[in-house]
Amino acid sequence: MYRETAKLILYRNLGEDSILVRLADIFKRFDSCHYRSEELITDIYCEVKKLLDLATTYGFDKNLWHNYLTFVLITNENSFSMTCEKVGAKDGTVNHFAKNDFQVFMNLFHYDFRPIEETLGIDCFSTLLHYQAIGKQERMYNKNVSDKVRALSDKLAAAEDVDTFFDAVVTFYKEYGVGMFGLNKAFRIAEEGDSFNLVPINNLDKVILDDLTGYEIQKKKLVDNTEAFVQGRAANNCLLFGDAGTGKSTSIKAILNQYYDQGLRMIEIYKHQFKYLSAIISHIKNRNYRFVIYMDDLSFEEFEIEYKYLKAVIEGGMETKPDNVLIYATSNRRHLIRETWNDRSDMDEETHRSDTMQEKLSLVYRFGVTINFSKPSQKEYYDIVRNLAKKYPQITLSDQELCAEANKWELSHGGISGRTAQQFINYLAGQAE
């Protein structure tokens, strides 16, 4: 195995902690005949355990070795894979080196583990090649990644020659991209000291825009802006504001689900993390995706100054915001920053009151599209309840009974809103079950 991995050129940087690199070192020791069986078995089991952990995280099944090698191929960001992500496979000398590496991976796909197993009296590799995973709910693993890895794994295992192998991999790069951005829809920021990492959000709501009853004008404005964005046309930053529980955040999640396969990705950020905004944008500006930086429930008190960082990033700083980045925010406040009557009063001690007002409004003015989600009427509330109830066959109440119970619920649970309707339906479904 180490003789194969030593031939890698473009895919050489796998990381010292890579399972493949560690296994190659183990097999090198085995071939040299200078080893102690107990130590070698312990080291093998350590890597097998890592592979099983990875398989659990991503729901790999059947041939875990093939799944793992495929995962390495589609997550390795190098000059070749990144170019394929942007423009596909073009004729060029680099393809010669890529096919060299793909031949190595083909050989690894069909690697014979029997000699080491027979010598050491183990069967872990044979077991990994015929693995039967325990059935799990989707929330327990990254199904989105799992499906892609397993589908490509089957194609690569069946490839008859390196050209077929090459075509399958570069087609994947062009369709989905490479690395974590190619496999995942959304990301959050994990702070590590003074730096940060983008961490995939594995389990997203599968909500679609049709799940949000009403608000057709609001949804159309959001769809029109997002479609322009993913198609490379001019688009604006979006602010969704209005009453609590009216579907602002749901609409953003639905937009991501609707346009993910067209290259849309989302990064969720909180206001205490705004100091990383410039670094995040620099990290993603040259990727072949469209990124929405998502800020949920955005608002600022008078003493909070983080909005100044946001203003500079959106518009006003020296560096132009890249064309593949937009900012979508939700807020219960129309103007985001807390206002007081003193801002407008003639009794205010500040001489230039208009300057104070302009400062507070300058942030919201940087959102080219503002969409108001207001509290539904009583009739609209009943429509939402009836529409949600259709998804739960166990709810057998008539429309009249359903509306009567919904009315009782909202009187004691925060008033009329889409969120209240969903909570009511959840309660009914739970009681019926």
Secondary structure by P-SEA (a helix, b strand, c coil): caaaaaacccccccccccaaaaaaaaaaaaaaccccaaaaaaaaaaaaaaaaaaaaaccccccaaaaaaaaaaaacccaaaaaaacccccccaaaaaaaaaaaaaaaaaaccaaaaaaaacccaaaaaaccccccccccccaaaaaaaaaaaaaaaaacccaaaaaaaaaaaaaaccccccccccbbbbbbcccbbbbbbbcccccccccccccaaaaaaaaaaaaaaaaaccbbbbbbbbccccccaaaaaaaaaaaccccbbbbbbbccccccaaaaaaaacccccbbbbbccccccccccccaaaaaaaaaccccccccccbbbbbbccccccccccccccccccccccaaaaaaaaacccccccbbbbbccccaaaaaaaaaaaaaacccccccaaaaaaaaaaaaaacccccaaaaaaaaaaaaaaac
